[in-house]
């Protein structure tokens, strides 16, 4: 059972001009007014309000840990977002990433053709392979050195008919590129 205070906002007592203000009548009317004020206070405290020290435009609305229901989808950049509108954006981002991963995986396995590209004049690569990698059959893989380390407990598996080339990107003492590539027999592979 839920009891709700519902005081009518109208005068129930008719005070007559030049009549008596009897304490019993006045007190009853003041009690009703007090109950109406309490009813308004209850409604007011349930609304979103700024914090006591906040000012318009620089504060935060306090919802007393209550959810806000029936919030429309955001239209402008500054609109509040509801869960369903955020879920749509997250799902779109996830679908985009899954599609990109599928394209990449297709290129790795040969199910999708590669698009020719040129290398950037400057690029960087990690010197440690942190997790196990399998080079699919009949593929060429390459890495740049001068060092390439496989993390402890990890492995690079080279598929049948595949090759992994580690190019020596060593520089001379002057910082210029040494164009000599090492003899593969010198790599002790």
C-alpha positions as CSV (number, residue, x, y, z in Angstrom):
1,X,0.0,0.0,0.0
2,X,1.3,3.4,-0.9
3,X,-0.1,6.5,0.8
4,X,0.3,9.8,-1.0
5,X,-0.3,13.3,0.4
6,X,-2.7,15.1,-1.9
7,X,-3.8,18.4,-0.4
8,X,-6.1,20.6,-2.6
9,X,-4.6,24.0,-3.4
10,X,-7.7,26.0,-2.6
11,X,-9.1,27.7,0.4
12,X,-11.5,25.5,2.3
13,X,-12.3,28.0,5.0
14,X,-14.3,31.1,4.3
15,X,-13.2,33.9,6.6
16,X,-16.0,36.4,6.9
17,X,-15.2,40.1,7.1
18,X,-15.5,41.4,10.6
19,X,-16.1,37.9,11.8
20,X,-14.3,36.0,14.5
21,X,-10.9,34.4,13.9
22,X,-11.4,31.4,16.1
23,X,-8.3,29.6,17.0
24,X,-9.8,26.2,16.1
25,X,-10.7,27.4,12.6
26,X,-7.4,29.2,12.0
27,X,-5.2,26.4,13.3
28,X,-7.0,23.8,11.1
29,X,-6.5,26.1,8.1
30,X,-2.8,26.6,8.9
31,X,-2.4,22.9,9.4
32,X,-3.8,22.4,5.9
33,X,-1.5,25.1,4.5
34,X,1.5,23.4,6.2
35,X,0.6,20.0,4.7
36,X,0.3,21.7,1.2
37,X,3.8,23.2,1.7
38,X,5.2,19.8,2.7
39,X,3.6,18.3,-0.4
40,X,5.2,20.9,-2.6
41,X,8.6,20.3,-0.8
42,X,8.3,16.6,-1.6
43,X,7.7,17.3,-5.3
44,X,10.5,19.9,-5.3
45,X,13.1,17.6,-3.8
46,X,12.4,14.9,-6.4
47,X,13.4,17.2,-9.3
48,X,16.8,17.5,-10.7
49,X,18.5,20.4,-8.9
50,X,21.9,22.1,-9.0
51,X,24.1,21.4,-6.0
52,X,24.0,24.0,-3.2
53,X,27.2,25.7,-4.3
54,X,26.6,25.4,-8.1
55,X,25.6,28.2,-10.4
56,X,23.8,28.0,-13.7
57,X,26.2,27.0,-16.5
58,X,28.9,25.9,-14.1
59,X,27.3,23.2,-12.0
60,X,26.1,19.7,-12.1
61,X,22.5,18.5,-11.6
62,X,22.0,16.1,-8.7
63,X,19.7,13.2,-9.4
64,X,20.2,11.6,-5.9
65,X,21.4,8.3,-7.6
66,X,18.0,8.0,-9.4
67,X,17.8,7.0,-13.1
68,X,16.3,9.5,-15.5
69,X,13.5,7.7,-17.5
70,X,12.0,8.5,-20.9
71,X,15.0,10.5,-22.0
72,X,14.9,11.2,-25.7
73,X,17.7,10.4,-28.1
74,X,20.3,13.1,-28.3
75,X,20.2,15.6,-31.2
76,X,22.8,18.2,-30.3
77,X,26.3,17.7,-29.1
78,X,25.4,18.9,-25.6
79,X,22.3,16.7,-25.1
80,X,22.3,14.0,-22.5
81,X,22.6,10.5,-24.0
82,X,20.5,7.5,-23.1
83,X,21.7,3.9,-23.0
84,X,20.0,2.9,-26.3
85,X,21.6,5.7,-28.3
86,X,25.1,4.9,-26.8
87,X,24.5,1.2,-27.5
88,X,23.8,2.0,-31.2
89,X,27.1,3.9,-31.5
90,X,29.0,1.1,-29.7
91,X,27.5,-1.5,-31.9
92,X,28.4,0.5,-35.0
93,X,32.0,0.9,-33.8
94,X,32.2,-2.9,-33.0
95,X,30.8,-3.8,-36.4
96,X,33.3,-1.5,-38.1
97,X,36.2,-3.1,-36.1
98,X,35.0,-6.6,-36.8
99,X,34.8,-5.8,-40.6
100,X,38.3,-4.3,-40.5
101,X,39.6,-7.3,-38.6
102,X,38.0,-9.7,-41.1
103,X,39.6,-7.8,-44.0
104,X,43.0,-7.9,-42.4
105,X,42.6,-11.6,-41.5
106,X,41.5,-12.2,-45.1
107,X,44.6,-10.5,-46.4
108,X,46.8,-12.6,-44.0
109,X,45.3,-15.9,-45.0
110,X,45.0,-15.0,-48.7
111,X,41.2,-15.1,-48.8
112,X,41.2,-11.4,-49.8
113,X,43.7,-9.7,-52.2
114,X,46.1,-7.2,-51.0
115,X,46.2,-3.6,-52.3
116,X,49.6,-2.5,-53.5
117,X,51.1,0.3,-51.4
118,X,54.3,2.1,-50.9
119,X,56.2,2.2,-47.7
120,X,56.5,5.4,-45.7
121,X,60.0,6.8,-45.8
122,X,60.1,6.5,-42.1
123,X,58.3,3.8,-40.1
124,X,58.9,2.0,-36.8
125,X,58.4,-1.5,-35.6
126,X,58.7,-3.2,-32.2
127,X,61.8,-5.2,-31.5
128,X,60.0,-7.8,-29.5
129,X,57.3,-10.2,-30.8
130,X,55.1,-10.3,-27.6
131,X,52.8,-13.2,-28.5
132,X,52.9,-16.3,-30.6
133,X,52.3,-15.8,-34.4
134,X,51.7,-18.3,-37.2
135,X,52.7,-17.3,-40.7
136,X,50.1,-19.0,-42.9
137,X,51.3,-21.5,-45.6
138,X,52.8,-20.0,-48.8
139,X,53.2,-16.5,-47.4
140,X,56.2,-14.2,-47.0
141,X,56.7,-12.3,-43.8
142,X,59.3,-9.7,-43.0
143,X,60.6,-7.8,-40.0
144,X,63.3,-5.1,-39.6
145,X,66.2,-5.6,-37.2
146,X,69.0,-5.1,-36.2
147,X,67.4,-7.1,-33.4
148,X,64.2,-9.1,-33.3
149,X,63.4,-10.9,-30.1
150,X,60.6,-13.5,-29.5
151,X,59.2,-13.1,-26.0
152,X,59.8,-15.9,-23.5
153,X,57.3,-18.8,-24.0
154,X,56.2,-17.5,-27.4
155,X,56.9,-18.8,-30.9
156,X,56.8,-17.8,-34.5
157,X,55.5,-20.7,-36.6
158,X,56.4,-20.5,-40.2
159,X,53.8,-22.3,-42.4
160,X,54.8,-24.7,-45.2
161,X,56.2,-22.9,-48.2
162,X,56.4,-19.6,-46.2
163,X,59.4,-17.5,-45.4
164,X,60.2,-15.0,-42.7
165,X,62.9,-12.4,-43.6
166,X,64.5,-10.3,-40.9
167,X,66.2,-7.4,-42.7
168,X,69.1,-5.7,-41.1
169,X,68.3,-2.1,-40.6
170,X,71.6,-1.3,-38.9
171,X,73.0,2.2,-39.2
172,X,76.6,3.3,-39.3
173,X,78.2,5.3,-36.5
174,X,77.3,8.5,-38.4
175,X,73.6,7.6,-38.3
176,X,73.3,6.9,-42.0
177,X,71.6,3.8,-43.3
178,X,73.9,0.8,-44.0
179,X,72.4,-0.6,-47.2
180,X,74.1,-4.0,-46.8
181,X,71.7,-6.8,-46.0
182,X,73.2,-9.7,-44.0
183,X,73.8,-13.0,-45.6
184,X,71.0,-15.3,-44.3
185,X,73.6,-17.9,-43.3
186,X,75.0,-15.3,-40.9
187,X,71.7,-15.2,-39.0
188,X,72.1,-18.8,-37.7
189,X,68.6,-19.7,-38.8
